Every structure is written in structure tokens, then in C-alpha cells.
Amino acid sequence: ISGWGLEPKIDSGRIANQDNYRTATNIGVFDIATGSVIWLLEGAWDKFGPSIYGDIVVWNDTRNGGRISNPTNGDIYMVDLSTGEISPVCDHPASQNFASVWGQWVAWADLRNDPLYPNNPTAATERDIYAKNIETGDEIQVSSMAGWEYLPKIFENHVYFLAEDDAGIVSIFEATLE
């Protein structure tokens, strides 16, 4: 599909990806069996970085501020493809990004604990990983190390993420969700 982003996510015969050639970046889900594309929603704000598991698609959403290049007050949203219902996963006033979904869990990087720049991903010095059980609505803080934790990926009940310390050393960490 022409114009799609560089990081498609695939699950259950569907490919979720972002379309970079519209007025605002949007999320499309390509059904391999039918050859059809479902566009999640239209709007003058950017939707990007999707993750898919079964009927659930999550993404980074800038409807409350910013653009894809600087998602100030970026939020995490989801859609249940079986019902078409769209809802926020996390719309905390600080900026969130890098959403990942597996089963009932969604994880993301969150700037709410940054003391100076909670809405500026490019200037923030503190980024932590949070997760939410979308069946119960319970949200937990997964990481709280000094520096940046980002790019969470969920597999079963484990969250894997990168962490960069003050010296610029990047390591991979794992946390288990209860």
C-alpha cells in the first residue's frame, strides 16, 4: 500500500500501519484475507506508531496537542476492531508514546514524572514505562529508573524495554506484569 510507514505490525492476518501521505498521519489496518483496508479515523491530528493484537489496535494520538514530529501531550488510544469502539488508554496531561499491546495489556512510555518537560518528548529527561490492563482498567507504573525508558514491547505477561542512563548507555530490561 503506497505511502505506508516503515514499521508495520502484524497479527491474526492483519497488518496495522501508519499512512504518511494524508493531511494528518492516520492508521490503517490491512486485512490479508480480504485485501481490504480499514481506516481507523479521520481528523486533522496525527495518529501513528500502531500496535495490534487480535482485534485490538493501539496507537499514539496527538488530538490533544502537537504533531508526529513533536507530540506534546501525546496520548495512547485504542480501537476494538470487532465493535469499532475507540477509547483512550491513557490521556494523562503529560505526553505518552511508543504504545504496545498484547492480550489485555497495553504498555507505553510516559513523561508524567519528568520534573521540567512532561509535555516535550525531545527535551524531557525522565521517561518511564506504564501499562494498563484494558479489561480491568487498572494502570501500573512498570519502571521508575533515572533517565529514559522507552520502546516497550509486550509478550505474554512480560514487558521488554530500552533504558538509557545518564552516560548514554542503552540496555534492555524486562518487567513481569502480575
N, C-alpha and C positions, 0 to 999 in steps of 0.2 A: 504494500500500500504506500503510495507516494507521499512523502512528507513526514513519515513517522519518525519518532525519536530513536535514539541509539540503544536503549535498554529495554527491550520487550520482556514482559513477564508472562510465563505460560503455565496454565494449569487446567486440567479437565477439558482439554480440547478447545481452549480459548486463549487468545493472546491479548493482553492488555498493554497498551502503549499510548504515548502522547503524540498528538499531531501538532507539529511546529509551524504549520503554514496557514493557520487561520488567524483571524483578528486577534484572538487570545488563544493561548495553548489550551487544547482540550484533550480529553481522554476518550479513546475508542476501544471497544472490545470486539475483536475479530473471532467469529465462530468458525473453526476449521471445517466442521462437517457441512455447514450450510453455505459457507463462503460469504456470509453477511457481516456487516459492521454495525454495532450499536454505539451511537454517540451518547455519552453519559449525560451531558447537559451543556447547554449553550450559555453564554454570558460574556461580558467584557472583561472578565478577570481570568487569570491563568490557573489551569489545573494541570499538574504534572507529577512525574515520578510514581506511576501506579504500581500496585502490587495486587496479585489475585490469588485467591484460594477458593475453589469451588464456586459458589455463587456470590462471594463477597469480593468487591474491588475497593481498595483504599487508595487515596492519593493526597498530595499536597495541594492546598487550595488557598488562593490569595484574595478571596472575595472581601475579606476584612482589611486588606491593605497590602500594597506592594505589587511587584511583578515577579516573573520567574527569575529574573536576574538579581533581584533583591527583595525576597519575600518577607517584608516587615509584617509582623502579625500574621504570618502564615499559619494555617490551621490544617488539621487532618480530617478528611471526610470519607464516607463510605457509601456504597450502594449495594443493596441486595438485589442481584440480577433476577431472582425468582419473583420478587414483588415490585421491583422498580423503586423501592423506598430509599431515599437519600437522607442521610443524617450525619451530624458531626460526631466524630470520635473524640476529638479534643479541639476546643475553640477557646482555650485559655488566652488571656490578653497578651501573653508573651508569644514569641514565634516558635512554631514546631515545623519539622520537616523530616524527610527520609522515612516515610511510612513503610511498614512491612506487615503482612498478615499471614497467619497460619491457624487453621481451626478457629477457635473462638477468640484468639489473641491478636491484638494489633500492637505493634511497638513503633516508637518514633524517637527522634532526637528532639530535645526540648530546651529552650533557653530561659525558662521561668526562674532559674536560680542564678542567672548572671546578674551581678550587682550593678553594672553600669549600662549594659546594652541588651536588655531582654527582647528587644524588637529589631535588632540589627545583626543578622547572621554573619555578616562579614567583619564586624568589629567585636562581637561577643568573645569573651574569654572562658566562659563556663557553659558547657552544654552537657546535659545528662540524658540518659535513656529512660523513658517511661513506657508503660504498657497498660492496656485496658482489656479486660475480659468483656467482649461485646454481648455476651449472653447475660451476665450479671450486672454489668455497668461499673464494676469495681476497677479503679485505676490505681496503679502502684508505681513507685519510683524504683527502677531496676538498677541504676548506677548513680553514684554520687562522688566520683573521684574528682580531684582537681584537674582542670583543663577540659579538653573536648572529648566527649564520647559521641560517636556518630555512626551512620550507616548500619543500623541494626537489621539483622535478618533472623527470622524465627524459623525453627524446625522443631516440630512437636512441642515440647514444653521448655525449649532452650532458646535463649536469645544470644546471638553472637554479635559482637560489635567491635568497632575500632576505637581506640583511645589514644590520644596524643598528649604527651606530658609537656611540661614547661621547656624541656630541652629539644622538643620537636621529634621525639622518638614515638613511633606509632606501633602499637601492639594490638593483638586480637584477644578479646576477653569473652567469657561465656557466663551467663547467669541462668539459673533454673527458675522457671515460673511455677509457683505452687498452685 
